[in-house]
Amino acid sequence: MAFAIRNLSVLAYANGFTLWHYKAGKDRLETVGDDDFFADAADMLAVGDMVMVSALDGARLMSIALAAPGTVATASLA
């Protein structure tokens, strides 16, 4: 599966920081962690934001390491 914007939601926002949740459906954590998986949401994400991911094979906390038009890189925190 590909990224689905409807599965990305804001859990909290304060002082320019956003905590997100992404329900990955049938995607695995490895796929969601690939660079540019979140590229379609690049205009909504900011460096330092965190994304809690619920995937078929578990959960992971990721940080947004790069967010530029058309490109997003994440770093796994857990």
Protein Blocks (a to p, Z undefined) as FASTA:
>chain_A
ZZdfklpccfbdcehiacddddekjacfklmmpghklmmmmmmpcehiacddddfkbccd
dddfbdcehiacdddfZZ
